[in-house]
Amino acid sequence: MKKFIALVLALMLCTLLLSSCGDREEVPKGMLLASVSGEPFKLYVPEQMTVNTESGISSAFAYVPEKMIISARYFTPSADMTLAEYIDYCAQGYASSLASFELKSRDAAVLAGLDAIKMTYTAKIDDTDYTCTQISVLHKGDMVSLNFYIPTESVENHASTITSVSDVFVLCDRAEHGGDEFVDKKTPDGMKIASHKNLEYRFYVPKNWICDSESGRSEAFYSESERSNVTVTSYSPDTATSLGDYIASIKESYAASISGYELIEEKGDIFVAGRSAISLTFKANYDGVEYHIKQVVVLYSDMFYSITYTATANNFGLHIEDVDRMISVFTFR
């Protein structure tokens, strides 16, 4: 079930500012890679955490022994903006979107070898008091932020984690290309394949979306700073479960685990690859930013397949026609 839940040490790198983020880079010992492909950074988290990149957001979370969420994201300003102005912009957004927001500190810092600003604030998230840390840096025109969300009552216990994750954070170039363009005889006009050739389905996306069909991950994203993205994941239940029961269970899980969750729409009169499917559209909040997520689930050969579109509230409508086409041409082999 963790595949579907949206919204969270020892190696010191000699050179942290790299020219590219290749998938072959060595993962620091005791850590896991928690960033999605194409980001202008590499986020590594302790191996005890659960990576949550299936949400389309570079993030990981842990519930035991204590709750903690770590994420990273980037923002490309539309006009000249200083790092200090970006921190002001973030603080204003948090103040308007987070309950009980209070700015605690704002200090100079270093991230990936560059001058950064570290902002610490408190807020109430899902009825829990959190202490949040955002470390931001200006890198090649992008504002890159590393974020930590920790219940205030246990924040002192995670000081070493904040340091260790920050120490191995890597900056690099973000993808500005269309990825590969693999097609087959059945590929719709203007589209390409975003799923591995050995998978039991074909996931087609428009050619102007970025993907890597050989990565082993069925995903594609639109080249913009907020990373509108579509992913395909699968889940095999331990016992026979109907589509309706499964949808009811994930809605319950989302309401309990995703910050800012609010169901916008549920539709059960749709079909994917000729099979009945159910669509959920809901809100979520990551890093003080509101996202809209559309998830279409279909049952095939005792497996649940989920096609999930994630975008900021502002960008969601920009790509919905592309996403609907991806869903309409999705097929099992």
C-alpha positions, 0 to 999 in steps of 0.5 A, a space after each residue: 500500500 505504501 506505493 500509493 501513499 502521498 504525502 516523507 550517513 557516513 560518506 562525505 563527498 569531496 565535490 558536492 557541486 556536480 555537472 549532472 545527476 546520473 543514476 549510476 552515482 554511488 549511494 552513500 553507505 547506510 542511505 537510500 536515494 529518495 529523489 525522482 529522476 530529472 531533478 537538479 539534486 540527489 536526495 539521500 535519506 537514512 535506509 530506515 526510512 520509506 522512500 516516497 518517490 512514487 508520489 512524484 515528489 522527492 521525499 521519504 518518511 518514517 513513523 518508527 521509532 519517531 515520525 519524520 518527513 524529508 523532502 526536496 524540491 526546486 522552484 524556478 522564479 519567473 523573474 530575477 529573485 534573490 535567495 533572501 526574497 525567495 525565503 520571504 516568498 516561502 514564509 508568506 506562503 506558509 503563513 497563509 496556508 499552515 495553521 499556527 505558523 510561527 517563524 523561529 529563525 533564519 540563518 546563513 548556512 551552507 548546502 552542497 558547498 554553496 551559500 544557503 539560508 536555513 529557515 526554521 518554523 513551527 506549524 500545526 499539521 494534521 493536528 500535530 505540532 511540527 518544527 520544520 526546517 528549510 535549507 534553500 540555495 540558489 543553483 543555476 537559476 533554480 531555488 533548491 530546498 531541502 526540507 525536514 518536518 519533525 514533531 516538535 516534541 521529538 525534534 531534538 532527537 533528529 538533529 543528527 539526521 538533519 546534519 547527515 542528510 544535508 551533508 550528502 545532498 548533491 546539486 546537479 543539472 536538471 533534465 531539459 530534454 525529452 528523454 528517450 523516444 521508444 515506440 512500437 507498432 501500436 504507439 499512438 501518433 505523437 506519443 512514445 513509450 514510458 514503460 519498460 519493454 518487459 512489463 505487462 502493460 504499455 504506458 504511452 505519453 506525449 513526446 514532449 513529456 520527459 521519460 526513460 523507458 529503460 529506467 525500470 520506473 513507469 513515469 513521465 514528467 513535464 519540464 517545468 519547475 513544479 514537476 507535473 508528473 504521471 506514474 504507473 504503479 502496481 499493488 498485489 493484495 494478500 487476499 482477494 479484494 474488490 476494486 470498490 473495497 480497495 478504493 475505500 481502503 486507500 481513501 481511508 489511508 490517504 485521509 490519515 496520512 496525507 497532509 491537507 487531504 481533501 477528496 475533490 471528485 470520485 468517478 466510477 463510470 470510467 474504463 481503462 484498457 476495456 476494464 472498469 476503473 475508479 478515479 479519485 481526484 484529491 488535494 494534498 499539501 507538501 512543503 506548504 504547496 497545494 497539489 492536486 492528484 488524480 489517481 485512476 485504479 484498475 484491477 487486472 489479473 488480481 493486481 491493482 494498477 494505479 495511474 497517478 497524475 500529480 501537479 500543483 493546484 495552479 498547474 493541474 489543469 494545464 496538462 489534464 488533457 494530456 493525462 486523460 489521453 495517457 489514460 485512454 490509450 493505456 493498455 495491457 499486453 
